[in-house]
Amino acid sequence: MHRILATLMLPIALNGCAAVLVGGLFYHDSKTRDQRLAFTTDFQKQNLEREKAGLQPLKWCEELYKFDQSWYAEDKNCTPAPENAKPA
């Protein structure tokens, strides 16, 4: 009897898990996009301030590698990995 009840309840339980999983994936993706936008904006501001101070601008690929190696790997302009960049 318990096995029959467990078998009947399984689709209901899995349906709820799937909804939570899909929602979590959408949340993670939007969070990642927001973080990338914030990084890009901050990078541009820092380079503007460095330019005003007469300093060399930061290199996009090196900073990107420090920030997110998976995003760095997706960027076609950033290969191979910079030798002097160290993970944060």
HELIX and SHEET records of a PDB file:
HELIX    1   1 HIS A    2  LYS A   52  1                                  51    
HELIX    2   2 TRP A   60  PHE A   67  1                                   8    
HELIX    3   3 GLN A   69  GLU A   74  1                                   6    
END                                                                             
